[in-house]
Amino acid sequence: MDTLFQRGLDDIIKGVRHQQSSTESIFMSRVIEEIRREIKSTDLQTKSTALQKLTYLNSIHFIDMSWASFHAIECISSPAFSHKKIGYLAISQSFSESTPVILLISNQLRKDLKSGNEFEVSLALDCLSRIGTVDLCRDLASEVFILMSSSKVFIRKKAIGVVLRLFEKYPDAVRVCFKKLVESLEGSDSPIVSAVVGVFCELSAKDPRSYLPLAPEFYRILVDSKNNWVLIKVLKIFVKLAPLEPRLAKRLVEPICDHMRKTGAKSLVFECIRTVVTSFTEYESAMKLAAEKIREFLMEDDPNLKYLGLHAISIMAPKHLWAVLENKDVVIQSLSDEDPNIKLESLRLVMAMASESNLMETCRVLVNYALKSDPDFCNEILGSILSTCCQNVYEVIIDFDWYVSLLGEMSRIPNCKKGEEIENQLIDIGMRVKDVRPELVRIARDLLIDPALLGNPFLHRLLSAAAWVCGEYVEFSRNPVELMEALLQPRTSLLPSSIRTVYMQSAFKILIFCIHSYFLQKEDMTSEVSDLASKRECSESSDLATGKALVQSDQDEGFNPRESNQSYEYPFSCRYWGWTEANLDREEVIASRVVEWVHDGFSEELGPVSVTAQDRVPIPDELVLKENLTDLEAICGGVELPAPGSFSLTSPYYGESAVFSVSNLQDEEDSEPSTESTSLLTEHRKRHELYYLPSEKNKIPANDYPPANDPSSSINTNDATEDLVKLADQSLVSKRKPNHAKPRPVVVKLEEGEAAPVVSKKPELKDDLLSGAIHDILLGNEAKAASSQSNPSDKSSSKRKGKAKHVDLLDSKENLAVGEQPNHENPSSRRSKHRGDGKQKSKKSKGKKNGDGRER
């Protein structure tokens, strides 16, 4: 009866589709309760139907089904294939290594693997390939080995695919299954060869050196096979093997070029192109053929093929820029393509063509193009410009004044979200390039006084950098008072607290600079008075008393700013703040010393720091960084913290402390007459008109901000594309360094390098065991391990026999099975011989090269 009235999977799907968003959760809850009740039934048909519905809800709506693990095991034990299929699907989808009942399926898997029904065997193999643990793979390795020799191609192909999971979880399975796997390469069944090549393609991606002895077999498949899928997998294997054995390239170039000329499959052509441009770049004829095929991809109307063509050019660009220049018209026109992926690839290629001679023009055109692009692509353009210009410590930049101006212009683009990147480069350039600091301060000043930037949260970090630059290099400013007013303008209260902290610190630096300049100016005036007095004493030695009186009279009348009848006062003088004449000299001396101390602290120049500097600082023994601070409250319990939004001022003369609260001040301001507040606001606006937005009559100024830079409506997309094409025709061809009238400024670099240390990932223990087992089997050392220890000559002779085994497959002079040699060279050291890091490294001795390889 339960089965008769049970709702099936079709009913659940229809019910979910008819539900609205507000009632869907209620419907799901009812269905889950129904499934929980049905799955406990002793009838396997009812149980399997409930499990099928739960599996669907888990895959589509992510409903938890871990509680039904045992019920899934019950379904796979059913003799009915329909129940078994539902159970295996649920297990493959929900089981993991942490499932408590996973060991209970070991016997059932072994039973189904030995079944006479090939479909039941297929279900068991598929389940093992997905959830196989170390224990399951160890227990079932012999059954999988037997199935690799099955007379049914369908079963044999599935068993070969499961071998990959066995090797991954249980490396000792290599000694059982690997020889059979290698023998399957020589078979004539295309599905079997395809499965074996797929397994070796995955294995070679982890440790390609272990599979070098199989290069002759892969070469035979490359020449003889007609299956495009198999050929693509073999090419992927050779891409991994070619850097390890340079002699492979000579043999592989011609067959790969033949496939490119003859085949009509675009997928195989692209894989041949990628193989040539990544591994066989020293063969000019193959590179030219690849460039021709890439041109055909670019001319296709299919956007997928066009993208593949652009991607292939981007692979060639670092070493073969001529291929980019030959297709520059298509590359630049692709910037206006509808496909975003095509636009991104073309943008990377345009920046790859940039050089010292055309960088300024390229950036100008791209920035104008970004003004009318969509927000995402606009930021991609800005990010490409920033990443290209900062490569190798701004190696491509000649005029840093132009570049900091460009950074300021980029920050005003309406859709700019690169505030953090621009912030880092502004600070970095300021610390590295001393000659650019005057222009840098000017750009920072323009950013600080622009009220539109305050309304863009993506540029708050940029404003922080601008404030820091103005405070750090204030000596290059023409008007420090203007910087102070910009940092203290009223609308900075809308900035985050972290940004306002930088504003306050920079304002304090500028204030100290101004006061220190005042004291220095006063000292200069005092020294001038003394010099004038001494000159007059020398010229009027006949009347000393009269001369002293004249000097005193001139000093009092012309150079003393404290005299009451003088109308001039220094903005930071003691009289300006209302101090008494008796304390004037003493307070100025104290203030001068304090200001000088603070100024000396700020005058210490900051420079770039290596990213590894902190790691080289030893931690003091008495410093405990991970200790709990729970007892800090007991130590500082008596300290009363000020209320939020309040501050205190203490008078050093009267010993009184006055506490002011922002909320209290706000209440007082609100209680004052409106006429007075309006007059104060008007006076402040008149003085700081630069920082206020123009408001209409009888309207209160709003807090929102206008866009920083509205793109002009007269700009046309086609005009910008034509500019890019013109730019490519004129300047992208020349790669020679131009003769600049203005020399490049000195850029500070760190001796130990700028890049972060690359931490090499240690191979896992399972990978080492797998590679060692495969190596022993391929070299035939497993059976002769004991004899090789007693007689070393047997070991060498066996290796010579192993070498002779592969000679007949390719060439009697060139043996590709280099993996049989006892001396295993580090692949990184072998590649370093062909790269060459410079003239000095190329002159090093062979011993030094080996040492460098070991260091790498």
C-alpha positions in Angstrom: 0.0 0.0 0.0 2.9 2.4 0.7 4.3 1.8 -2.7 0.9 2.3 -4.3 0.3 5.8 -2.9 4.0 6.9 -2.8 4.9 9.9 -4.8 7.7 9.4 -7.4 10.5 11.6 -8.5 8.4 13.2 -11.2 5.9 14.3 -8.7 8.5 16.0 -6.5 10.0 17.8 -9.5 6.6 19.1 -10.6 5.8 20.1 -7.1 9.0 22.1 -6.7 8.4 23.9 -10.0 4.9 25.0 -9.0 6.0 26.4 -5.7 6.7 30.1 -5.2 9.7 31.4 -3.4 7.8 32.0 -0.2 6.3 28.5 0.0 9.3 26.5 -1.4 10.9 26.0 2.0 7.6 24.7 3.5 7.2 22.3 0.6 10.8 21.1 1.0 10.3 20.4 4.7 7.2 18.3 4.0 9.0 16.3 1.3 12.0 15.6 3.7 9.6 14.3 6.4 7.9 12.1 3.8 11.3 10.7 2.6 12.4 10.0 6.2 9.3 8.0 6.8 9.4 6.1 3.5 13.1 5.3 3.6 12.6 3.2 6.8 10.3 0.9 5.0 11.3 -2.8 4.7 10.1 -2.8 1.1 13.2 -2.2 -1.1 11.1 -0.6 -3.9 9.7 2.0 -1.4 13.2 2.5 0.1 14.9 3.0 -3.3 12.3 5.4 -4.5 12.7 7.5 -1.3 16.5 7.4 -1.7 16.1 8.5 -5.4 14.1 11.5 -4.3 16.6 12.4 -1.6 19.5 12.1 -4.1 17.8 14.5 -6.4 17.2 17.1 -3.7 20.8 16.8 -2.6 22.2 17.4 -6.1 19.9 20.3 -6.9 18.9 21.9 -3.6 21.9 20.7 -1.5 19.7 18.9 1.1 21.9 16.9 3.6 21.7 13.2 3.0 24.5 11.9 5.2 21.9 10.4 7.6 20.8 8.0 4.8 24.2 6.3 4.3 23.1 2.9 5.7 19.9 2.9 3.6 22.0 3.4 0.5 24.1 0.3 1.4 20.9 -1.7 1.8 19.8 -0.7 -1.8 23.1 -1.9 -3.4 22.7 -5.3 -1.8 19.4 -5.8 -3.6 19.4 -8.3 -6.5 17.3 -5.9 -8.6 19.5 -3.8 -10.9 17.2 -0.8 -10.6 17.6 -0.7 -6.8 21.3 -1.3 -7.1 21.7 1.6 -9.6 20.0 4.1 -7.2 22.0 2.9 -4.3 25.4 3.2 -6.1 24.4 6.7 -7.3 23.6 7.8 -3.8 26.9 6.4 -2.5 29.0 8.0 -5.2 27.3 11.3 -4.5 27.3 11.4 -0.7 30.1 9.1 0.6 33.5 10.4 1.6 36.5 9.0 3.5 35.0 10.2 6.7 31.7 8.4 6.3 31.4 5.9 9.2 29.8 3.1 7.2 32.1 3.2 4.2 33.9 0.0 5.1 30.6 -1.9 5.0 30.5 -1.8 1.2 33.8 -3.6 0.6 32.3 -7.1 0.4 29.4 -5.9 -1.8 31.8 -4.2 -4.2 33.9 -7.3 -4.5 30.8 -9.3 -5.1 29.6 -7.0 -7.9 33.1 -6.8 -9.4 32.9 -10.6 -9.9 29.4 -10.5 -11.3 28.5 -11.9 -14.7 26.4 -8.9 -15.4 28.7 -6.3 -17.1 26.4 -3.4 -16.0 26.7 -4.4 -12.3 30.4 -4.5 -12.8 30.3 -1.1 -14.4 28.4 0.4 -11.4 30.9 -1.0 -8.9 33.9 0.3 -10.9 32.4 3.7 -11.2 31.6 3.8 -7.5 35.2 2.7 -6.6 36.7 5.4 -8.9 34.8 8.1 -6.9 34.9 7.0 -3.3 37.9 4.7 -3.2 39.8 5.0 0.1 43.2 3.4 1.0 41.5 0.4 2.5 39.1 -0.1 -0.3 41.8 0.2 -3.0 44.1 -2.2 -1.1 41.4 -4.8 -0.8 40.0 -4.6 -4.3 43.3 -4.1 -6.3 43.4 -7.7 -7.3 39.8 -7.7 -8.6 40.6 -4.6 -10.7 43.7 -6.2 -12.1 41.6 -9.2 -13.3 39.1 -7.0 -14.9 41.9 -5.3 -16.9 42.2 -8.5 -18.9 38.4 -8.9 -19.4 37.2 -10.0 -22.8 34.6 -7.3 -22.8 36.0 -3.9 -24.0 33.4 -2.0 -22.0 34.6 -3.6 -18.7 38.3 -3.4 -19.6 38.1 0.3 -20.4 36.4 1.1 -17.1 38.9 -1.0 -15.1 41.8 1.0 -16.7 40.2 4.2 -15.6 39.9 3.0 -12.0 43.7 2.3 -12.0 44.3 6.1 -11.6 42.4 6.0 -8.3 44.2 2.9 -7.2 47.6 4.5 -7.8 46.6 7.7 -6.0 45.4 6.0 -2.8 47.4 2.8 -2.8 50.8 3.3 -4.6 51.7 -0.4 -4.1 49.0 -1.3 -6.6 51.6 -0.2 -9.2 53.5 -3.4 -8.8 50.3 -5.3 -9.6 48.7 -3.3 -12.4 51.4 -1.2 -14.1 52.8 -3.8 -16.4 49.3 -4.6 -17.6 48.7 -0.9 -18.2 51.8 -0.6 -20.3 50.9 -3.7 -22.4 47.5 -2.1 -23.1 49.3 0.7 -25.0 50.3 -1.8 -27.7 46.7 -3.0 -28.3 44.7 -2.3 -31.4 41.4 -1.4 -29.6 40.9 2.3 -29.9 38.8 2.7 -26.7 41.4 0.8 -24.7 44.3 2.9 -26.0 42.3 6.0 -25.4 41.7 5.1 -21.8 45.4 4.1 -21.2 46.7 7.3 -22.7 44.2 9.3 -20.6 45.6 7.6 -17.4 49.2 8.3 -18.4 48.3 11.9 -19.2 47.1 12.4 -15.7 50.1 10.6 -14.2 52.7 12.5 -16.2 51.3 15.8 -15.0 52.5 15.0 -11.4 55.9 13.3 -12.2 56.8 13.3 -15.9 60.3 12.1 -15.4 59.2 8.6 -14.4 57.5 8.1 -17.8 60.4 9.0 -20.0 61.1 5.3 -20.8 57.6 5.2 -22.4 58.4 7.9 -24.9 58.9 5.5 -27.8 55.4 4.0 -27.3 53.9 7.5 -27.2 55.8 8.4 -30.3 54.4 5.4 -32.1 50.8 6.4 -31.1 51.5 9.9 -32.3 52.5 8.7 -35.7 50.0 5.9 -36.2 46.9 6.8 -34.4 43.9 8.4 -36.2 41.9 9.2 -33.1 42.0 12.9 -32.5 41.2 12.5 -28.8 44.2 10.1 -28.3 46.5 12.5 -30.3 45.5 15.4 -28.1 46.3 13.4 -24.9 49.7 12.3 -26.4 50.6 15.9 -27.2 49.9 16.9 -23.6 52.2 14.1 -22.4 55.0 15.3 -24.8 54.7 18.8 -23.5 55.7 17.5 -20.1 58.4 15.2 -21.4 60.1 17.6 -23.9 61.8 19.9 -21.3 63.3 16.8 -19.6 64.8 15.4 -22.8 66.0 17.9 -25.5 66.4 15.2 -28.1 62.7 14.6 -28.2 62.1 17.9 -30.0 64.0 16.8 -33.1 61.8 13.7 -33.5 58.5 15.3 -32.7 58.5 18.5 -34.7 57.8 16.9 -38.1 54.9 14.6 -37.0 53.3 17.5 -35.2 53.6 19.8 -38.3 52.1 17.1 -40.4 49.1 16.9 -38.2 48.7 20.7 -38.4 48.7 20.6 -42.2 46.5 17.6 -42.7 43.9 17.5 -40.0 40.6 19.4 -40.2 39.8 19.1 -36.5 40.3 22.5 -34.9 40.8 21.0 -31.5 43.8 19.0 -32.7 45.2 21.9 -34.6 45.1 24.1 -31.5 46.8 21.4 -29.4 49.5 21.2 -32.0 49.9 24.9 -31.9 50.1 25.0 -28.2 52.7 22.2 -28.1 54.9 24.0 -30.7 54.8 27.5 -29.1 55.5 26.1 -25.6 58.1 23.4 -26.2 59.6 23.8 -29.7 60.2 27.5 -30.0 63.7 27.0 -31.4 62.4 25.6 -34.7 61.6 28.5 -36.9 59.7 26.6 -39.6 57.3 25.1 -37.0 56.8 28.5 -35.4 55.9 30.1 -38.7 53.4 27.3 -39.5 51.9 27.8 -36.0 51.6 31.5 -36.7 49.7 30.8 -40.0 47.3 28.5 -38.2 46.7 31.1 -35.5 45.9 33.7 -38.2 43.2 31.3 -39.5 41.7 31.1 -36.0 41.6 34.9 -35.7 39.7 35.1 -39.0 37.0 32.8 -37.9 33.5 34.1 -37.1 33.2 31.7 -34.2 34.1 33.6 -31.0 35.4 30.5 -29.4 38.0 29.9 -32.2 38.9 33.6 -32.2 39.5 33.4 -28.4 41.8 30.4 -28.9 43.7 32.3 -31.5 44.3 35.2 -29.2 45.2 32.9 -26.4 47.8 31.2 -28.6 49.3 34.5 -29.5 49.6 35.4 -25.8 51.6 32.3 -25.3 54.0 33.3 -28.1 54.2 37.0 -27.1 57.0 36.8 -24.4 59.6 35.2 -26.8 58.1 35.9 -30.3 56.7 39.3 -30.4 56.7 39.3 -34.2 53.7 37.0 -34.1 51.8 39.7 -32.2 52.9 42.5 -34.5 51.8 40.5 -37.6 48.3 40.3 -36.2 48.1 43.7 -34.5 45.2 44.9 -36.5 43.0 41.9 -35.4 44.3 42.1 -31.9 43.4 45.8 -31.5 40.0 45.6 -33.2 39.2 42.8 -30.7 39.2 45.4 -27.9 35.7 46.4 -29.1 34.4 42.8 -29.4 31.2 41.8 -27.6 32.8 38.8 -25.9 34.4 39.9 -22.7 37.0 37.0 -22.8 38.1 38.2 -26.2 38.5 41.7 -25.0 40.6 40.6 -22.1 42.9 38.6 -24.2 43.4 41.4 -26.7 44.1 43.8 -23.9 46.9 41.6 -22.6 48.4 41.5 -26.1 48.2 45.2 -26.5 50.1 45.7 -23.2 52.6 43.0 -24.3 53.4 45.2 -27.3 54.1 48.2 -25.1 57.7 49.4 -24.8 59.6 52.4 -23.6 59.1 54.2 -27.0 55.3 53.8 -27.1 54.2 53.4 -23.5 53.0 57.0 -23.1 50.9 56.9 -26.2 49.5 53.5 -25.5 48.5 54.5 -22.0 46.9 57.7 -23.2 44.7 55.9 -25.8 43.8 53.1 -23.3 42.8 55.6 -20.6 40.5 57.4 -23.1 39.1 54.1 -24.1 38.4 53.2 -20.5 36.3 56.3 -20.1 33.5 54.9 -22.2 33.9 51.2 -21.5 31.7 49.3 -19.1 32.9 49.3 -15.4 34.3 45.8 -15.5 36.4 46.3 -18.6 37.4 49.8 -17.5 39.0 48.4 -14.4 40.6 45.6 -16.4 42.3 48.3 -18.6 43.4 50.3 -15.5 44.7 47.1 -13.9 46.7 46.1 -17.0 48.3 49.6 -17.2 49.3 49.4 -13.5 50.7 45.9 -13.7 52.6 46.6 -16.9 54.2 49.8 -15.7 55.4 48.4 -12.3 57.1 45.4 -13.7 60.7 44.9 -12.7 60.6 48.0 -10.4 59.2 50.3 -13.1 61.8 49.3 -15.7 59.7 50.5 -18.6 59.1 54.0 -17.1 61.4 56.8 -18.3 59.5 59.9 -17.2 58.2 59.4 -13.7 56.6 62.9 -13.6 54.4 61.7 -16.5 53.6 58.5 -14.7 52.4 60.0 -11.4 50.3 62.4 -13.4 48.8 59.4 -15.2 48.0 57.8 -11.8 46.2 61.0 -10.7 44.2 61.0 -14.0 43.3 57.4 -13.6 41.9 58.0 -10.1 39.4 60.5 -11.5 37.8 58.0 -13.9 34.2 57.5 -12.7 34.3 53.7 -12.6 37.8 53.4 -11.1 38.1 50.8 -8.4 41.9 50.5 -8.3 42.4 52.8 -5.4 44.5 50.3 -3.5 46.8 49.6 -6.4 47.3 53.3 -7.1 47.9 53.9 -3.4 50.7 51.3 -3.3 52.4 52.7 -6.3 52.2 56.3 -5.2 53.9 55.5 -1.9 56.4 53.1 -3.5 57.5 55.6 -6.2 57.8 58.3 -3.6 60.2 56.1 -1.6 62.2 54.9 -4.6 62.5 57.9 -6.8 63.7 61.1 -5.1 63.5 63.3 -8.3 59.7 62.8 -8.7 58.7 63.9 -5.2 57.9 67.6 -6.1 55.5 66.4 -8.9 54.2 63.7 -6.5 53.3 66.3 -3.9 51.5 68.4 -6.5 49.5 65.4 -7.7 48.6 64.5 -4.1 47.6 68.1 -3.4 45.2 68.0 -6.4 43.7 64.8 -5.1 43.2 66.1 -1.6 41.4 69.3 -2.7 39.0 67.4 -5.0 35.7 66.9 -3.1 34.4 64.4 -5.7 36.9 61.8 -4.6 35.5 61.8 -1.1 32.3 60.2 -2.3 33.9 57.2 -3.9 34.7 54.5 -1.3 37.0 52.7 -3.7 39.3 55.7 -3.7 39.6 56.2 0.1 42.8 54.3 0.1 44.1 56.6 -2.6 43.3 59.6 -0.5 45.2 58.0 2.3 48.2 57.7 0.1 47.9 61.3 -1.0 47.7 62.5 2.6 50.7 60.5 3.6 52.7 61.8 0.6 51.9 65.4 1.5 52.9 64.9 5.1 56.1 63.0 4.3 57.4 65.3 1.6 55.9 68.6 2.7 59.2 70.4 2.1 58.4 70.2 -1.7 55.1 71.9 -1.3 54.6 75.5 -2.5 51.8 76.2 0.0 51.8 74.1 3.2 48.9 76.1 4.7 46.8 75.0 1.7 47.6 71.4 2.4 46.6 71.8 6.0 43.3 73.3 5.1 42.7 70.4 2.6 43.4 67.8 5.3 41.1 69.6 7.8 38.2 70.4 5.5 34.8 69.6 7.0 33.8 66.9 4.7 36.7 64.6 5.7 34.4 63.5 8.5 32.7 61.2 6.0 35.9 59.2 5.5 36.5 56.0 7.4 38.4 56.3 10.7 41.5 54.5 9.4 41.8 57.2 6.6 41.1 60.1 9.0 44.0 58.8 11.1 46.4 59.2 8.3 44.9 62.7 7.6 45.6 63.7 11.3 49.1 62.4 11.2 49.9 64.2 8.0 48.4 67.4 9.3 50.6 67.1 12.4 53.7 66.7 10.2 52.8 69.7 8.2 52.2 71.8 11.4 55.6 70.8 12.8 57.2 71.7 9.5 55.6 75.1 9.5 56.6 75.9 13.1 60.1 74.6 12.5 60.4 76.9 9.5 59.2 79.8 11.6 61.9 79.3 14.2 64.5 78.9 11.5 63.4 82.1 9.8 63.5 83.9 13.1 67.1 82.6 13.8 68.1 83.9 10.4 66.6 87.3 11.2 68.5 87.4 14.5 71.8 86.5 12.8 71.2 89.3 10.3 70.6 91.8 13.0 73.8 90.7 14.8 75.8 91.0 11.5 74.4 94.5 10.9 75.2 95.5 14.4 78.8 94.4 14.1 79.2 96.2 10.8 78.0 99.4 12.3 80.3 99.0 15.3 83.3 98.7 13.0 82.3 101.7 10.8 81.5 104.0 13.8 84.3 103.2 16.2 84.7 106.9 17.0 81.4 107.0 18.9 80.8 103.6 20.5 78.0 104.6 22.7 76.2 106.3 19.9 76.7 103.3 17.6 75.2 101.0 20.2 72.3 103.2 20.6 71.7 103.3 16.8 71.9 99.6 16.5 69.5 99.1 19.4 67.2 101.7 17.9 67.3 100.1 14.5 66.7 96.6 16.0 63.8 97.8 18.0 62.2 99.7 15.1 62.8 97.3 12.1 63.3 93.7 13.2 61.4 93.1 16.5 58.0 91.6 15.7 57.0 91.7 19.4 57.0 95.5 19.5 53.4 96.8 20.2 53.6 99.4 17.5 54.4 96.9 14.8 51.5 95.7 12.6 53.2 92.4 11.4 53.0 89.3 13.5 54.3 85.8 12.7 51.5 83.3 12.5 53.2 81.0 15.1 54.6 83.7 17.4 53.9 83.7 21.1 52.2 87.1 20.9 49.8 85.6 18.3 48.6 83.2 21.0 48.3 85.9 23.7 51.3 84.9 25.9 52.8 87.5 28.2 56.0 89.4 27.5 57.7 88.0 30.6 57.4 84.4 29.4 58.1 85.1 25.8 61.8 84.2 25.4 61.7 81.2 27.8 58.6 79.6 26.1 60.0 80.1 22.7 63.2 78.4 23.6 61.3 75.4 25.1 58.9 75.3 22.1 61.8 75.5 19.7 63.6 72.5 21.3 60.4 70.4 21.3 59.7 71.2 17.7 63.2 70.5 16.7 63.1 67.1 18.3 59.8 66.2 16.7 61.0 67.5 13.3 64.2 65.4 13.5 62.0 62.4 14.1 59.9 63.1 11.0 63.0 64.0 8.9 64.2 60.4 8.9 63.7 59.3 5.4 61.7 56.1 4.7 62.8 53.7 2.0 61.6 50.5 0.4 61.7 47.4 2.6 62.1 43.8 1.2 59.1 41.5 1.7 61.4 39.1 3.5 62.8 41.6 6.0 60.4 40.7 8.8 61.3 37.0 8.6 65.0 37.9 9.2 64.3 39.7 12.5 64.8 37.3 15.4 62.1 37.2 18.0 63.5 38.1 21.5 63.5 35.2 24.0 61.5 37.2 26.6 58.8 38.2 24.1 55.8 35.9 24.2 53.5 36.7 21.3 50.9 34.0 21.8 50.3 34.5 25.5 46.7 35.2 26.6 45.9 38.7 27.7 43.1 37.9 30.1 44.9 39.4 33.0 45.3 42.7 31.3 42.0 43.9 32.7 43.2 43.4 36.2 46.3 45.4 35.5 44.6 48.3 33.8 41.3 48.1 35.7 41.7 51.5 37.4 42.3 53.4 34.1 39.2 55.2 33.0 38.9 55.5 29.3 37.4 58.7 27.8 33.9 58.5 26.5 33.6 58.1 22.7 33.6 61.4 20.8 35.2 63.3 23.7 38.7 64.8 24.2 40.4 66.6 27.0 42.8 69.6 27.2 45.1 70.1 30.2 46.6 73.5 30.9 50.3 73.3 32.0 50.1 76.5 33.9 46.9 76.1 35.9 46.8 72.4 36.3 43.2 72.2 35.2 41.7 69.8 32.8 38.7 70.6 30.6 36.8 67.8 28.9 34.8 68.5 25.8 32.3 66.2 24.3 31.3 66.2 20.7 27.7 65.6 21.5 27.6 68.4 24.0 29.2 70.8 21.6 26.6 69.7 19.0 23.8 70.4 21.4 25.2 73.8 22.3 25.6 74.7 18.6 22.0 73.7 17.9 20.8 75.8 20.8 22.5 78.9 19.5 20.6 81.3 17.3 20.4 80.3 13.7 21.6 83.6 12.5 24.9 83.2 14.3 25.6 79.7 12.9 24.6 80.9 9.4 27.1 83.8 9.6 29.9 81.4 10.8 29.1 79.0 8.0 29.1 81.8 5.5 32.5 83.1 6.8 34.0 79.6 6.7 32.6 79.0 3.2 34.1 82.3 2.0 37.5 81.4 3.3 37.5 77.7 2.1 35.4 78.1 -1.1 37.7 75.6 -2.8 36.5 72.7 -0.7 32.7 73.5 -1.0 30.4 72.5 -3.9 28.6 75.3 -5.7 25.0 75.5 -4.3 22.0 77.2 -5.7 20.2 80.0 -3.9 17.9 79.0 -1.0 19.2 75.4 -1.1 21.2 73.5 1.4 24.3 71.8 0.0 23.8 68.0 -0.2 26.3 65.5 1.0 26.5 63.6 -2.3 29.4 64.4 -4.7 29.5 64.8 -8.5 31.4 62.3 -10.6 35.1 63.0 -10.7 35.4 63.0 -14.5 32.4 62.7 -16.7 33.2 61.1 -20.1 32.4 63.5 -22.9 29.4 62.6 -25.0 31.3 63.5 -28.1 33.8 60.7 -27.6 33.1 57.9 -30.1 34.1 54.3 -29.7 35.2 54.0 -33.3 37.5 57.0 -32.9 39.3 55.3 -30.0 39.6 52.1 -32.0 41.1 54.0 -34.9 43.5 55.7 -32.5 44.6 52.2 -31.3 45.1 51.0 -34.9 47.1 54.1 -35.7 49.1 53.6 -32.6 49.9 50.1 -33.6 51.0 51.1 -37.1 53.2 53.9 -35.9 54.8 53.0 -32.6 54.3 49.4 -31.8 56.7 48.3 -34.5 59.8 49.9 -33.0 61.2 48.2 -30.0 64.5 50.2 -29.8 65.0 52.5 -26.8 64.6 56.1 -27.8 67.0 58.9 -27.0 65.3 60.8 -24.3 66.4 64.4 -23.6 65.5 63.9 -20.0 67.6 61.2 -18.3 65.9 58.5 -16.3 66.0 59.2 -12.6 67.6 56.8 -10.1 65.2 54.2 -8.9 66.1 52.6 -5.5 66.3 48.8 -5.7 67.0 46.2 -3.0 70.1 44.1 -3.4 68.4 40.8 -2.5 65.6 41.3 -5.0 62.0 42.5 -5.0 60.1 39.3 -5.5 58.6 37.3 -2.7 60.4 34.1 -2.0 59.0 31.1 -3.8 58.4 28.3 -1.4 58.8 25.0 -3.2 56.1 22.6 -2.4 57.6 19.3 -1.1 56.2 16.2 -2.9 53.9 14.1 -0.9 55.0 10.7 0.4 52.5 9.0 -1.8 53.9 10.6 -4.9 57.4 9.5 -4.0 56.2 6.0 -3.4 54.3 6.0 -6.7 57.3 7.4 -8.7 59.7 4.9 -7.1 57.5 1.9 -7.8 57.0 3.0 -11.5 60.7 3.6 -11.9 61.6 0.1 -10.6 59.1 -1.6 -12.8 60.1 0.2 -16.0 63.8 -0.5 -15.4 63.2 -4.1 -14.4 64.8 -3.7 -10.9 62.1 -5.1 -8.8 63.1 -8.7 -9.4 66.8 -8.0 -9.2 66.9 -5.9 -6.2 68.7 -8.5 -4.1 71.2 -9.5 -6.7 72.1 -5.9 -7.5 73.4 -5.3 -4.0 75.8 -8.2 -4.2 77.0 -7.7 -7.7 77.0 -4.1 -9.0 78.0 -5.2 -12.5 74.7 -7.0 -12.9 72.8 -3.8 -12.2 74.7 -1.9 -14.8 74.3 -4.7 -17.4 70.6 -4.8 -16.7 70.3 -1.1 -17.4 72.2 -1.5 -20.6 69.8 -4.2 -21.6 66.9 -1.9 -20.7 68.4 0.7 -23.0 68.8 -1.6 -25.9 65.1 -2.6 -25.6 63.9 0.8 -26.8 66.6 1.5 -29.5 64.8 -0.4 -32.2 61.6 1.6 -31.8 63.0 5.0 -32.8 66.7 5.2 -33.6 69.8 3.2 -32.9 71.8 6.4 -32.2 69.3 8.4 -30.1 67.7 6.7 -27.2 64.7 8.6 -25.8 64.4 6.5 -22.6 66.8 8.7 -20.6 64.9 7.8 -17.5 66.9 4.5 -17.4 70.1 6.3 -16.8 71.3 6.1 -13.2 72.2 9.8 -13.0 69.0 11.7 -12.7 69.5 15.4 -13.4 67.3 18.0 -11.9 65.0 19.3 -14.5 65.3 22.9 -13.3 69.1 22.8 -13.7 68.7 21.4 -17.2 66.3 24.1 -18.2 68.6 26.7 -16.7 71.3 25.9 -19.3 69.0 27.1 -22.1 67.5 30.1 -20.3 70.5 32.1 -19.3 69.9 34.8 -16.7 72.6 37.2 -18.2 76.0 37.4 -19.6 77.7 36.8 -16.3 75.8 33.6 -15.6 76.6 32.3 -19.1 80.3 32.6 -18.3 80.1 30.5 -15.1 81.9 27.2 -14.9 80.1 23.9 -15.2 80.5 23.2 -11.5 78.8 26.5 -10.6 75.9 25.6 -12.8 75.4 22.4 -11.0 75.6 24.2 -7.7 73.0 26.7 -8.9 70.7 23.9 -9.9 70.9 22.3 -6.5 70.1 25.6 -4.9 67.0 26.0 -7.0 
